[in-house]
Amino acid sequence: MSKDNRPLSPHLQIYRLPMLAWLSISHRITGMFLSIAVILLPAWLWLIAEGEESYASTHTIINAWYGQVFLFAVSFSLVFHTLSGIRHLIWDTGFNLDVRGAEKSGYLVIVLTILLTTLIWWSAFKKIVGGLA
C-alpha cells in the first residue's frame, strides 16, 4: 500500500463527536464565559457608582439588543454551568457513570437549562412590564 492511499485518521470534518463530548466542551466554554462576566461585573458596578451620566450610558448599553443578548448569554451560561456542575458532582458519588445514564443526565441538563433560562427571563419580563403598569 502506498503512502498516498492510506486512510486519514478521523477528524472533526468526518468524525461526529458524541453528545457527552459536546456537553463537556460546552461546560468549559460556559465556565470561561462566566469568568469574563465576573470580571465585567465590578466594572459595571463602578460605572453605575460614578454618577448619573455614567449610569445613563450604562443603562443604554444594557437595554440595547447587544446588552440583552449578553445578559441572556450570562443567564444561560450560569444555569447550564450550574446544572452541569451538579451532574459532575453526582458522577463523583459514583452514580450515572455508564454511558446510558450519562446521556440521560446530559439531555436532562439541556432541557432544564432551556426551561429554567426561559422561566428566569419570563419572570423578569413579567416584573418589568408589571412594574410599568
The first five atom37 places (N, CA, C, CB, O) and aatype in JSON, in Angstrom:
{
  "aatype": [12, 15, 11, 3, 2, 1, 14, 10, 15, 14, 8, 10, 5, 9, 18, 1, 10, 14, 12, 10, 0, 17, 10, 15, 9, 15, 8, 1, 9, 16, 7, 12, 13, 10, 15, 9, 0, 19, 9, 10, 10, 14, 0, 17, 10, 17, 10, 9, 0, 6, 7, 6, 6, 15, 18, 0, 15, 16, 8, 16, 9, 9, 2, 0, 17, 18, 7, 5, 19, 13, 10, 13, 0, 19, 15, 13, 15, 10, 19, 13, 8, 16, 10, 15, 7, 9, 1, 8, 10, 9, 17, 3, 16, 7, 13, 2, 10, 3, 19, 1, 7, 0, 6, 11, 15, 7, 18, 10, 19, 9, 19, 10, 16, 9, 10, 10, 16, 16, 10, 9, 17, 17, 15, 0, 13, 11, 11, 9, 19, 7, 7, 10, 0],
  "atom_mask": [
    [1, 1, 1, 1, 1],
    [1, 1, 1, 1, 1],
    [1, 1, 1, 1, 1],
    [1, 1, 1, 1, 1],
    [1, 1, 1, 1, 1],
    [1, 1, 1, 1, 1],
    [1, 1, 1, 1, 1],
    [1, 1, 1, 1, 1],
    [1, 1, 1, 1, 1],
    [1, 1, 1, 1, 1],
    [1, 1, 1, 1, 1],
    [1, 1, 1, 1, 1],
    [1, 1, 1, 1, 1],
    [1, 1, 1, 1, 1],
    [1, 1, 1, 1, 1],
    [1, 1, 1, 1, 1],
    [1, 1, 1, 1, 1],
    [1, 1, 1, 1, 1],
    [1, 1, 1, 1, 1],
    [1, 1, 1, 1, 1],
    [1, 1, 1, 1, 1],
    [1, 1, 1, 1, 1],
    [1, 1, 1, 1, 1],
    [1, 1, 1, 1, 1],
    [1, 1, 1, 1, 1],
    [1, 1, 1, 1, 1],
    [1, 1, 1, 1, 1],
    [1, 1, 1, 1, 1],
    [1, 1, 1, 1, 1],
    [1, 1, 1, 1, 1],
    [1, 1, 1, 0, 1],
    [1, 1, 1, 1, 1],
    [1, 1, 1, 1, 1],
    [1, 1, 1, 1, 1],
    [1, 1, 1, 1, 1],
    [1, 1, 1, 1, 1],
    [1, 1, 1, 1, 1],
    [1, 1, 1, 1, 1],
    [1, 1, 1, 1, 1],
    [1, 1, 1, 1, 1],
    [1, 1, 1, 1, 1],
    [1, 1, 1, 1, 1],
    [1, 1, 1, 1, 1],
    [1, 1, 1, 1, 1],
    [1, 1, 1, 1, 1],
    [1, 1, 1, 1, 1],
    [1, 1, 1, 1, 1],
    [1, 1, 1, 1, 1],
    [1, 1, 1, 1, 1],
    [1, 1, 1, 1, 1],
    [1, 1, 1, 0, 1],
    [1, 1, 1, 1, 1],
    [1, 1, 1, 1, 1],
    [1, 1, 1, 1, 1],
    [1, 1, 1, 1, 1],
    [1, 1, 1, 1, 1],
    [1, 1, 1, 1, 1],
    [1, 1, 1, 1, 1],
    [1, 1, 1, 1, 1],
    [1, 1, 1, 1, 1],
    [1, 1, 1, 1, 1],
    [1, 1, 1, 1, 1],
    [1, 1, 1, 1, 1],
    [1, 1, 1, 1, 1],
    [1, 1, 1, 1, 1],
    [1, 1, 1, 1, 1],
    [1, 1, 1, 0, 1],
    [1, 1, 1, 1, 1],
    [1, 1, 1, 1, 1],
    [1, 1, 1, 1, 1],
    [1, 1, 1, 1, 1],
    [1, 1, 1, 1, 1],
    [1, 1, 1, 1, 1],
    [1, 1, 1, 1, 1],
    [1, 1, 1, 1, 1],
    [1, 1, 1, 1, 1],
    [1, 1, 1, 1, 1],
    [1, 1, 1, 1, 1],
    [1, 1, 1, 1, 1],
    [1, 1, 1, 1, 1],
    [1, 1, 1, 1, 1],
    [1, 1, 1, 1, 1],
    [1, 1, 1, 1, 1],
    [1, 1, 1, 1, 1],
    [1, 1, 1, 0, 1],
    [1, 1, 1, 1, 1],
    [1, 1, 1, 1, 1],
    [1, 1, 1, 1, 1],
    [1, 1, 1, 1, 1],
    [1, 1, 1, 1, 1],
    [1, 1, 1, 1, 1],
    [1, 1, 1, 1, 1],
    [1, 1, 1, 1, 1],
    [1, 1, 1, 0, 1],
    [1, 1, 1, 1, 1],
    [1, 1, 1, 1, 1],
    [1, 1, 1, 1, 1],
    [1, 1, 1, 1, 1],
    [1, 1, 1, 1, 1],
    [1, 1, 1, 1, 1],
    [1, 1, 1, 0, 1],
    [1, 1, 1, 1, 1],
    [1, 1, 1, 1, 1],
    [1, 1, 1, 1, 1],
    [1, 1, 1, 1, 1],
    [1, 1, 1, 0, 1],
    [1, 1, 1, 1, 1],
    [1, 1, 1, 1, 1],
    [1, 1, 1, 1, 1],
    [1, 1, 1, 1, 1],
    [1, 1, 1, 1, 1],
    [1, 1, 1, 1, 1],
    [1, 1, 1, 1, 1],
    [1, 1, 1, 1, 1],
    [1, 1, 1, 1, 1],
    [1, 1, 1, 1, 1],
    [1, 1, 1, 1, 1],
    [1, 1, 1, 1, 1],
    [1, 1, 1, 1, 1],
    [1, 1, 1, 1, 1],
    [1, 1, 1, 1, 1],
    [1, 1, 1, 1, 1],
    [1, 1, 1, 1, 1],
    [1, 1, 1, 1, 1],
    [1, 1, 1, 1, 1],
    [1, 1, 1, 1, 1],
    [1, 1, 1, 1, 1],
    [1, 1, 1, 1, 1],
    [1, 1, 1, 1, 1],
    [1, 1, 1, 0, 1],
    [1, 1, 1, 0, 1],
    [1, 1, 1, 1, 1],
    [1, 1, 1, 1, 1]
  ],
  "atom_positions": [
    [[0.85, -1.18, 0.0], [0.0, 0.0, 0.0], [0.89, 1.23, 0.0], [-0.97, 0.0, 1.22], [1.79, 1.35, 0.83]],
    [[0.64, 2.12, -0.92], [1.47, 3.32, -1.0], [1.02, 4.33, 0.05], [1.4, 3.94, -2.41], [-0.08, 4.24, 0.6]],
    [[1.87, 5.28, 0.32], [1.57, 6.29, 1.33], [0.39, 7.17, 0.92], [2.79, 7.15, 1.58], [-0.32, 7.69, 1.79]],
    [[0.16, 7.36, -0.38], [-0.92, 8.22, -0.84], [-2.3, 7.62, -0.63], [-0.72, 8.55, -2.29], [-3.28, 8.36, -0.56]],
    [[-2.41, 6.31, -0.54], [-3.71, 5.66, -0.43], [-4.09, 5.31, 1.0], [-3.72, 4.43, -1.26], [-5.12, 4.66, 1.23]],
    [[-3.29, 5.71, 1.96], [-3.62, 5.38, 3.34], [-4.82, 6.19, 3.8], [-2.41, 5.64, 4.26], [-4.96, 7.36, 3.45]],
    [[-5.7, 5.56, 4.59], [-6.86, 6.32, 5.09], [-6.42, 7.36, 6.12], [-7.9, 5.37, 5.71], [-5.48, 7.15, 6.89]],
    [[-7.12, 8.46, 6.1], [-6.86, 9.5, 7.09], [-7.49, 9.12, 8.41], [-7.39, 10.87, 6.6], [-8.53, 8.46, 8.44]],
    [[-6.87, 9.52, 9.49], [-7.5, 9.27, 10.78], [-8.71, 10.2, 10.92], [-6.48, 9.5, 11.96], [-8.74, 11.27, 10.31]],
    [[-9.7, 9.8, 11.7], [-10.91, 10.63, 11.81], [-10.58, 12.01, 12.36], [-11.94, 9.95, 12.7], [-9.82, 12.15, 13.31]],
    [[-11.15, 13.01, 11.76], [-11.03, 14.37, 12.26], [-12.43, 14.98, 12.33], [-10.08, 15.23, 11.35], [-13.4, 14.31, 11.98]],
    [[-12.54, 16.2, 12.78], [-13.85, 16.77, 13.07], [-14.74, 16.95, 11.85], [-13.68, 18.09, 13.73], [-15.96, 17.08, 11.99]],
    [[-14.15, 16.95, 10.65], [-14.99, 17.05, 9.46], [-15.62, 15.7, 9.12], [-14.18, 17.56, 8.28], [-16.63, 15.65, 8.42]],
    [[-15.04, 14.62, 9.59], [-15.55, 13.28, 9.31], [-16.21, 12.68, 10.54], [-14.42, 12.37, 8.81], [-17.31, 12.14, 10.46]],
    [[-15.53, 12.78, 11.67], [-15.98, 12.14, 12.91], [-17.02, 13.01, 13.6], [-14.79, 11.88, 13.84], [-16.81, 14.21, 13.78]],
    [[-18.12, 12.42, 13.99], [-19.16, 13.13, 14.73], [-18.92, 12.94, 16.22], [-20.58, 12.64, 14.32], [-18.93, 11.81, 16.72]],
    [[-18.71, 14.04, 16.92], [-18.48, 13.95, 18.36], [-19.74, 13.48, 19.08], [-18.03, 15.31, 18.92], [-20.84, 13.87, 18.71]],
    [[-19.58, 12.63, 20.09], [-20.75, 12.21, 20.87], [-21.32, 13.39, 21.69], [-20.37, 11.05, 21.82], [-20.63, 14.37, 21.94]],
    [[-22.57, 13.25, 22.08], [-23.23, 14.3, 22.84], [-22.48, 14.63, 24.13], [-24.65, 13.91, 23.15], [-22.42, 15.78, 24.54]],
    [[-21.92, 13.62, 24.77], [-21.19, 13.85, 26.01], [-19.96, 14.72, 25.79], [-20.78, 12.52, 26.64], [-19.59, 15.52, 26.66]],
    [[-19.32, 14.58, 24.65], [-18.17, 15.43, 24.33], [-18.61, 16.88, 24.13], [-17.44, 14.92, 23.06], [-17.95, 17.8, 24.6]],
    [[-19.74, 17.07, 23.44], [-20.25, 18.43, 23.24], [-20.64, 19.07, 24.58], [-21.46, 18.41, 22.29], [-20.43, 20.26, 24.78]],
    [[-21.2, 18.28, 25.48], [-21.56, 18.82, 26.79], [-20.32, 19.19, 27.59], [-22.41, 17.8, 27.57], [-20.32, 20.2, 28.3]],
    [[-19.28, 18.39, 27.49], [-18.03, 18.69, 28.18], [-17.41, 19.98, 27.63], [-17.05, 17.53, 28.04], [-16.96, 20.84, 28.4]],
    [[-17.39, 20.11, 26.32], [-16.86, 21.33, 25.7], [-17.7, 22.53, 26.1], [-16.83, 21.19, 24.15], [-17.16, 23.59, 26.42]],
    [[-19.03, 22.38, 26.1], [-19.93, 23.47, 26.48], [-19.74, 23.87, 27.94], [-21.38, 23.07, 26.24], [-19.81, 25.05, 28.27]],
    [[-19.5, 22.89, 28.8], [-19.27, 23.19, 30.21], [-18.02, 24.05, 30.37], [-19.13, 21.88, 31.03], [-18.02, 25.0, 31.16]],
    [[-16.98, 23.74, 29.64], [-15.74, 24.52, 29.73], [-15.92, 25.92, 29.14], [-14.61, 23.8, 29.02], [-15.43, 26.89, 29.71]],
    [[-16.62, 26.02, 28.01], [-16.84, 27.32, 27.38], [-17.7, 28.22, 28.27], [-17.51, 27.15, 26.0], [-17.39, 29.4, 28.43]],
    [[-18.77, 27.67, 28.85], [-19.61, 28.49, 29.72], [-18.84, 28.91, 30.98], [-20.88, 27.72, 30.11], [-19.07, 30.0, 31.51]],
    [[-17.95, 28.05, 31.46], [-17.11, 28.43, 32.6], [-16.19, 29.6, 32.27], [0.0, 0.0, 0.0], [-16.03, 30.51, 33.07]],
    [[-15.6, 29.56, 31.09], [-14.73, 30.67, 30.67], [-15.55, 31.95, 30.47], [-13.97, 30.32, 29.36], [-15.13, 33.04, 30.85]],
    [[-16.73, 31.81, 29.86], [-17.59, 32.97, 29.64], [-18.03, 33.58, 30.96], [-18.82, 32.58, 28.81], [-18.05, 34.81, 31.09]],
    [[-18.37, 32.75, 31.94], [-18.77, 33.26, 33.24], [-17.61, 33.94, 33.97], [-19.32, 32.14, 34.09], [-17.82, 34.89, 34.73]],
    [[-16.4, 33.46, 33.73], [-15.22, 34.12, 34.31], [-15.07, 35.53, 33.76], [-13.95, 33.3, 34.03], [-14.75, 36.46, 34.5]],
    [[-15.31, 35.69, 32.48], [-15.25, 37.02, 31.87], [-16.37, 37.9, 32.42], [-15.37, 36.92, 30.32], [-16.15, 39.08, 32.71]],
    [[-17.56, 37.33, 32.57], [-18.7, 38.09, 33.09], [-18.44, 38.54, 34.53], [-19.98, 37.25, 33.02], [-18.83, 39.64, 34.92]],
    [[-17.8, 37.7, 35.31], [-17.49, 38.06, 36.71], [-16.47, 39.2, 36.76], [-16.95, 36.83, 37.48], [-16.51, 40.03, 37.67]],
    [[-15.59, 39.24, 35.79], [-14.63, 40.35, 35.72], [-15.34, 41.64, 35.32], [-13.48, 40.03, 34.72], [-15.01, 42.71, 35.82]],
    [[-16.33, 41.53, 34.42], [-17.05, 42.72, 33.96], [-18.04, 43.26, 34.99], [-17.78, 42.41, 32.68], [-18.38, 44.45, 34.95]],
    [[-18.51, 42.42, 35.9], [-19.49, 42.85, 36.89], [-19.0, 44.01, 37.77], [-19.88, 41.69, 37.77], [-19.72, 45.0, 37.9]],
    [[-17.8, 43.94, 38.37], [-17.34, 45.1, 39.16], [-17.15, 46.35, 38.31], [-16.02, 44.76, 39.85], [-17.38, 47.47, 38.78]],
    [[-16.73, 46.17, 37.05], [-16.59, 47.34, 36.16], [-17.94, 47.99, 35.93], [-15.96, 46.92, 34.81], [-18.05, 49.21, 35.92]],
    [[-18.97, 47.17, 35.73], [-20.32, 47.69, 35.53], [-20.81, 48.41, 36.79], [-21.28, 46.55, 35.15], [-21.39, 49.49, 36.69]],
    [[-20.58, 47.82, 37.96], [-20.99, 48.47, 39.2], [-20.23, 49.77, 39.44], [-20.77, 47.52, 40.38], [-20.8, 50.74, 39.95]],
    [[-18.96, 49.8, 39.07], [-18.16, 51.01, 39.21], [-18.71, 52.12, 38.31], [-16.68, 50.73, 38.89], [-18.8, 53.27, 38.73]],
    [[-19.08, 51.76, 37.07], [-19.65, 52.75, 36.16], [-20.97, 53.31, 36.7], [-19.86, 52.14, 34.77], [-21.25, 54.5, 36.56]],
    [[-21.78, 52.45, 37.29], [-23.04, 52.91, 37.87], [-22.78, 53.85, 39.04], [-23.89, 51.7, 38.32], [-23.49, 54.84, 39.21]],
    [[-21.78, 53.54, 39.84], [-21.47, 54.35, 41.02], [-20.82, 55.68, 40.66], [-20.57, 53.58, 41.94], [-20.76, 56.57, 41.51]],
    [[-20.34, 55.84, 39.45], [-19.67, 57.06, 39.03], [-20.61, 58.27, 38.96], [-19.04, 56.85, 37.68], [-20.17, 59.41, 39.1]],
    [[-21.88, 58.02, 38.76], [-22.79, 59.16, 38.72], [-23.91, 58.96, 37.72], [0.0, 0.0, 0.0], [-24.02, 57.92, 37.07]],
    [[-24.72, 60.01, 37.61], [-25.93, 59.92, 36.8], [-25.62, 59.76, 35.3], [-26.77, 61.15, 37.01], [-26.29, 58.99, 34.62]],
    [[-24.64, 60.46, 34.81], [-24.29, 60.38, 33.38], [-23.74, 58.99, 33.02], [-23.25, 61.46, 33.01], [-24.1, 58.4, 32.0]],
    [[-22.89, 58.49, 33.87], [-22.32, 57.15, 33.66], [-23.42, 56.08, 33.77], [-21.19, 56.88, 34.67], [-23.43, 55.1, 33.03]],
    [[-24.33, 56.29, 34.73], [-25.44, 55.35, 34.89], [-26.32, 55.34, 33.64], [-26.28, 55.71, 36.13], [-26.76, 54.27, 33.2]],
    [[-26.58, 56.5, 33.08], [-27.43, 56.59, 31.89], [-26.79, 55.88, 30.7], [-27.7, 58.07, 31.53], [-27.48, 55.17, 29.96]],
    [[-25.5, 56.04, 30.51], [-24.84, 55.37, 29.39], [-24.79, 53.86, 29.62], [-23.41, 55.92, 29.19], [-24.95, 53.08, 28.67]],
    [[-24.56, 53.43, 30.84], [-24.56, 52.01, 31.17], [-25.96, 51.42, 30.96], [-24.1, 51.78, 32.62], [-26.1, 50.31, 30.44]],
    [[-26.97, 52.16, 31.37], [-28.35, 51.71, 31.2], [-28.7, 51.59, 29.71], [-29.33, 52.69, 31.91], [-29.4, 50.66, 29.31]],
    [[-28.21, 52.51, 28.91], [-28.45, 52.47, 27.46], [-27.81, 51.23, 26.85], [-27.9, 53.73, 26.78], [-28.42, 50.56, 26.01]],
    [[-26.6, 50.92, 27.26], [-25.9, 49.74, 26.73], [-26.62, 48.46, 27.12], [-24.44, 49.71, 27.23], [-26.79, 47.57, 26.29]],
    [[-27.03, 48.36, 28.36], [-27.69, 47.13, 28.82], [-29.06, 46.95, 28.17], [-27.84, 47.16, 30.35], [-29.48, 45.82, 27.93]],
    [[-29.75, 48.03, 27.88], [-31.06, 47.93, 27.25], [-31.0, 47.77, 25.74], [-31.88, 49.13, 27.58], [-32.01, 47.49, 25.11]],
    [[-29.83, 47.96, 25.14], [-29.68, 47.74, 23.7], [-29.74, 46.24, 23.41], [-28.33, 48.35, 23.18], [-29.62, 45.42, 24.32]],
    [[-29.94, 45.89, 22.15], [-30.08, 44.47, 21.79], [-28.84, 43.68, 22.17], [-30.35, 44.32, 20.29], [-28.95, 42.54, 22.63]],
    [[-27.64, 44.27, 21.98], [-26.42, 43.52, 22.3], [-26.24, 43.36, 23.8], [-25.21, 44.22, 21.71], [-25.66, 42.37, 24.25]],
    [[-26.72, 44.31, 24.59], [-26.69, 44.16, 26.04], [-27.64, 43.08, 26.51], [0.0, 0.0, 0.0], [-27.32, 42.3, 27.41]],
    [[-28.8, 43.02, 25.88], [-29.78, 41.98, 26.22], [-29.26, 40.6, 25.82], [-31.12, 42.26, 25.53], [-29.44, 39.62, 26.55]],
    [[-28.6, 40.52, 24.67], [-28.01, 39.24, 24.24], [-26.93, 38.81, 25.22], [-27.42, 39.35, 22.8], [-26.84, 37.64, 25.58]],
    [[-26.12, 39.76, 25.66], [-25.08, 39.44, 26.64], [-25.69, 38.95, 27.95], [-24.19, 40.66, 26.89], [-25.23, 37.96, 28.52]],
    [[-26.72, 39.65, 28.44], [-27.37, 39.22, 29.69], [-28.02, 37.85, 29.54], [-28.41, 40.25, 30.12], [-27.98, 37.04, 30.46]],
    [[-28.63, 37.6, 28.37], [-29.21, 36.28, 28.13], [-28.12, 35.21, 28.14], [-29.97, 36.26, 26.8], [-28.29, 34.14, 28.72]],
    [[-26.99, 35.51, 27.48], [-25.89, 34.54, 27.43], [-25.33, 34.27, 28.82], [-24.78, 35.05, 26.5], [-24.98, 33.14, 29.14]],
    [[-25.25, 35.3, 29.64], [-24.77, 35.12, 31.02], [-25.74, 34.25, 31.81], [-24.58, 36.48, 31.72], [-25.32, 33.33, 32.51]],
    [[-27.04, 34.53, 31.7], [-28.0, 33.73, 32.45], [-28.05, 32.3, 31.95], [-29.4, 34.37, 32.37], [-28.12, 31.36, 32.74]],
    [[-28.01, 32.11, 30.63], [-27.99, 30.76, 30.06], [-26.74, 30.01, 30.52], [-28.05, 30.82, 28.51], [-26.82, 28.84, 30.92]],
    [[-25.59, 30.68, 30.46], [-24.33, 30.05, 30.87], [-24.34, 29.69, 32.35], [-23.15, 30.97, 30.58], [-23.88, 28.62, 32.75]],
    [[-24.88, 30.59, 33.15], [-24.93, 30.33, 34.59], [-25.79, 29.12, 34.91], [-25.46, 31.56, 35.34], [-25.41, 28.27, 35.72]],
    [[-26.96, 29.03, 34.28], [-27.85, 27.9, 34.53], [-27.21, 26.61, 34.01], [-29.23, 28.12, 33.86], [-27.17, 25.6, 34.72]],
    [[-26.71, 26.64, 32.78], [-26.11, 25.43, 32.19], [-24.91, 24.96, 33.0], [-25.69, 25.7, 30.74], [-24.79, 23.77, 33.31]],
    [[-24.02, 25.88, 33.35], [-22.8, 25.51, 34.07], [-23.13, 24.97, 35.47], [-21.85, 26.72, 34.19], [-22.49, 24.03, 35.94]],
    [[-24.14, 25.55, 36.1], [-24.55, 25.07, 37.43], [-25.12, 23.66, 37.34], [-25.59, 26.01, 38.04], [-24.73, 22.78, 38.11]],
    [[-26.04, 23.44, 36.4], [-26.64, 22.12, 36.26], [-25.6, 21.08, 35.83], [-27.78, 22.16, 35.24], [-25.62, 19.94, 36.31]],
    [[-24.71, 21.46, 34.94], [-23.67, 20.54, 34.51], [-22.71, 20.23, 35.66], [-22.89, 21.14, 33.31], [-22.22, 19.11, 35.79]],
    [[-22.45, 21.23, 36.49], [-21.61, 21.01, 37.67], [-22.26, 20.06, 38.67], [0.0, 0.0, 0.0], [-21.59, 19.22, 39.26]],
    [[-23.57, 20.21, 38.85], [-24.3, 19.28, 39.72], [-24.22, 17.87, 39.16], [-25.78, 19.72, 39.88], [-24.06, 16.9, 39.9]],
    [[-24.33, 17.77, 37.84], [-24.21, 16.46, 37.18], [-22.83, 15.85, 37.45], [-24.44, 16.59, 35.66], [-22.73, 14.65, 37.7]],
    [[-21.79, 16.66, 37.39], [-20.44, 16.17, 37.69], [-20.31, 15.75, 39.15], [-19.4, 17.24, 37.35], [-19.63, 14.78, 39.46]],
    [[-20.96, 16.49, 40.06], [-20.93, 16.11, 41.47], [-21.62, 14.77, 41.69], [-21.58, 17.2, 42.33], [-21.19, 13.97, 42.51]],
    [[-22.71, 14.54, 40.96], [-23.39, 13.25, 41.05], [-22.48, 12.14, 40.55], [-24.72, 13.26, 40.25], [-22.44, 11.05, 41.12]],
    [[-21.74, 12.42, 39.48], [-20.78, 11.43, 38.98], [-19.71, 11.13, 40.03], [-20.12, 11.93, 37.69], [-19.25, 10.0, 40.14]],
    [[-19.32, 12.14, 40.8], [-18.31, 11.93, 41.83], [-18.77, 10.97, 42.92], [-17.93, 13.26, 42.46], [-17.95, 10.36, 43.6]],
    [[-20.08, 10.84, 43.09], [-20.6, 9.89, 44.07], [-20.67, 8.48, 43.51], [-21.97, 10.33, 44.55], [-20.94, 7.53, 44.24]],
    [[-20.44, 8.33, 42.2], [-20.45, 7.01, 41.58], [-21.72, 6.67, 40.83], [0.0, 0.0, 0.0], [-21.85, 5.56, 40.32]],
    [[-22.67, 7.59, 40.77], [-23.93, 7.34, 40.06], [-23.84, 7.83, 38.62], [-25.1, 8.03, 40.78], [-23.11, 8.77, 38.32]],
    [[-24.59, 7.17, 37.73], [-24.7, 7.55, 36.31], [-23.37, 7.58, 35.57], [-25.36, 8.9, 36.2], [-23.16, 8.42, 34.7]],
    [[-22.48, 6.7, 35.92], [-21.19, 6.66, 35.24], [-21.24, 5.87, 33.94], [-20.14, 6.07, 36.16], [-20.32, 5.98, 33.12]],
    [[-22.29, 5.07, 33.73], [-22.4, 4.33, 32.48], [-22.85, 5.3, 31.38], [-23.4, 3.13, 32.62], [-23.4, 6.36, 31.67]],
    [[-22.61, 4.93, 30.13], [-22.88, 5.82, 29.0], [-24.36, 6.18, 28.93], [-22.44, 5.17, 27.7], [-24.71, 7.34, 28.71]],
    [[-25.22, 5.21, 29.11], [-26.66, 5.46, 29.02], [-27.13, 6.45, 30.08], [-27.45, 4.14, 29.16], [-27.88, 7.38, 29.78]],
    [[-26.68, 6.27, 31.32], [-27.06, 7.19, 32.38], [-26.49, 8.57, 32.18], [0.0, 0.0, 0.0], [-27.15, 9.58, 32.45]],
    [[-25.24, 8.63, 31.69], [-24.61, 9.92, 31.43], [-25.34, 10.67, 30.31], [-23.14, 9.74, 31.06], [-25.51, 11.88, 30.39]],
    [[-25.76, 9.95, 29.29], [-26.5, 10.6, 28.2], [-27.86, 11.08, 28.67], [-26.67, 9.64, 27.02], [-28.29, 12.18, 28.3]],
    [[-28.55, 10.29, 29.48], [-29.85, 10.72, 30.01], [-29.7, 11.98, 30.86], [-30.49, 9.58, 30.84], [-30.49, 12.92, 30.74]],
    [[-28.69, 11.99, 31.72], [-28.49, 13.18, 32.55], [-28.06, 14.37, 31.7], [-27.44, 12.9, 33.64], [-28.37, 15.52, 32.04]],
    [[-27.36, 14.12, 30.61], [-26.98, 15.19, 29.69], [-28.19, 15.83, 29.04], [0.0, 0.0, 0.0], [-28.3, 17.05, 28.96]],
    [[-29.12, 14.98, 28.56], [-30.35, 15.51, 27.98], [-31.17, 16.26, 29.03], [-31.19, 14.38, 27.36], [-31.79, 17.28, 28.73]],
    [[-31.16, 15.76, 30.26], [-31.87, 16.44, 31.35], [-31.28, 17.82, 31.6], [-31.82, 15.6, 32.63], [-32.01, 18.78, 31.81]],
    [[-29.95, 17.93, 31.57], [-29.29, 19.22, 31.75], [-29.7, 20.18, 30.64], [-27.75, 19.04, 31.77], [-29.99, 21.35, 30.91]],
    [[-29.74, 19.71, 29.41], [-30.11, 20.57, 28.28], [-31.56, 21.07, 28.43], [-29.94, 19.81, 26.94], [-31.83, 22.26, 28.28]],
    [[-32.46, 20.15, 28.72], [-33.88, 20.52, 28.84], [-34.09, 21.47, 30.02], [-34.75, 19.25, 29.02], [-34.8, 22.47, 29.89]],
    [[-33.49, 21.16, 31.17], [-33.65, 22.03, 32.34], [-33.02, 23.39, 32.11], [-33.04, 21.37, 33.57], [-33.54, 24.4, 32.6]],
    [[-31.92, 23.44, 31.39], [-31.29, 24.74, 31.09], [-32.23, 25.6, 30.27], [-29.96, 24.54, 30.35], [-32.41, 26.79, 30.57]],
    [[-32.83, 25.03, 29.25], [-33.75, 25.79, 28.41], [-34.97, 26.23, 29.23], [-34.2, 24.95, 27.2], [-35.39, 27.38, 29.14]],
    [[-35.52, 25.33, 30.02], [-36.71, 25.66, 30.81], [-36.41, 26.72, 31.87], [-37.26, 24.4, 31.49], [-37.16, 27.69, 32.0]],
    [[-35.32, 26.55, 32.61], [-35.0, 27.5, 33.69], [-34.61, 28.87, 33.15], [-33.88, 26.95, 34.55], [-34.99, 29.89, 33.72]],
    [[-33.86, 28.9, 32.05], [-33.49, 30.19, 31.46], [-34.73, 30.91, 30.95], [-32.48, 30.0, 30.32], [-34.88, 32.12, 31.14]],
    [[-35.63, 30.16, 30.32], [-36.89, 30.75, 29.85], [-37.71, 31.27, 31.03], [-37.7, 29.72, 29.05], [-38.28, 32.35, 30.96]],
    [[-37.76, 30.5, 32.11], [-38.5, 30.92, 33.3], [-37.9, 32.18, 33.91], [-38.53, 29.78, 34.33], [-38.63, 33.08, 34.32]],
    [[-36.59, 32.26, 33.98], [-35.91, 33.44, 34.52], [-36.26, 34.67, 33.69], [-34.38, 33.24, 34.55], [-36.63, 35.71, 34.25]],
    [[-36.15, 34.57, 32.38], [-36.42, 35.72, 31.52], [-37.9, 36.06, 31.49], [-35.92, 35.46, 30.11], [-38.25, 37.24, 31.44]],
    [[-38.77, 35.08, 31.51], [-40.2, 35.34, 31.54], [-40.57, 36.05, 32.84], [-41.01, 34.03, 31.39], [-41.35, 37.0, 32.83]],
    [[-40.01, 35.58, 33.96], [-40.28, 36.18, 35.25], [-39.77, 37.62, 35.31], [-39.64, 35.35, 36.37], [-40.45, 38.51, 35.81]],
    [[-38.57, 37.84, 34.79], [-38.01, 39.19, 34.78], [-38.83, 40.12, 33.9], [-36.55, 39.17, 34.3], [-39.1, 41.26, 34.27]],
    [[-39.24, 39.63, 32.73], [-40.04, 40.45, 31.82], [-41.4, 40.78, 32.44], [-40.23, 39.72, 30.48], [-41.9, 41.89, 32.31]],
    [[-41.98, 39.79, 33.12], [-43.28, 39.98, 33.77], [-43.17, 41.04, 34.86], [-43.79, 38.64, 34.35], [-44.07, 41.86, 35.01]],
    [[-42.08, 41.04, 35.63], [-41.92, 42.02, 36.69], [-41.65, 43.41, 36.12], [-40.77, 41.62, 37.63], [-42.14, 44.4, 36.65]],
    [[-40.89, 43.47, 35.02], [-40.6, 44.76, 34.4], [-41.88, 45.37, 33.83], [-39.53, 44.61, 33.3], [-42.17, 46.54, 34.06]],
    [[-42.64, 44.57, 33.08], [-43.88, 45.06, 32.48], [-44.92, 45.36, 33.56], [-44.44, 44.03, 31.47], [-45.66, 46.34, 33.47]],
    [[-44.98, 44.5, 34.59], [-45.92, 44.73, 35.7], [-45.57, 45.99, 36.48], [0.0, 0.0, 0.0], [-46.45, 46.69, 36.97]],
    [[-44.26, 46.28, 36.61], [-43.82, 47.46, 37.33], [-44.12, 48.74, 36.57], [0.0, 0.0, 0.0], [-44.26, 49.8, 37.18]],
    [[-44.22, 48.65, 35.25], [-44.52, 49.83, 34.44], [-45.99, 50.18, 34.44], [-44.05, 49.62, 33.03], [-46.36, 51.33, 34.18]],
    [[-46.84, 49.2, 34.72], [-48.29, 49.45, 34.63], [-48.81, 50.18, 35.84], [-49.06, 48.15, 34.48], [-50.01, 50.47, 35.92]]
  ]
}
